[in-house]
Amino acid sequence: MRLGVRVQSAVACGITSKGPWRSSKTPGINQALSNAYLKRQGLYELRDGWIKLHYSK
């Protein structure tokens, strides 16, 4: 809702019996907590680190 998710999706994500790992694959979670949002929050992206490690000169 605040992060752009519809109420129905937010409720579905909140009442699921899936664990956090499986819940992270749901469309509602992916819309609210996108890679761009997490990067703006200052979190480290493993993909960027892997690319830097393997392709830096």
C-alpha positions, 0 to 999 in steps of 0.5 A: 500500500505504501510501497505500491502494493494493492491491499489484496496482495498485501493481505495475501502476503501477510496471511500466507503460511509460506516461510520467508524464503518462499514468500520472497518469490511472490509478486506482492513482495517483489513489487514492494521490495524490488532490487531498486528499493533495497539498493536505495535503502543501502543494502548490498546486492550480491550480484554486483559484488559477484560481477565486481569480483569476477570481472574486475581488472 
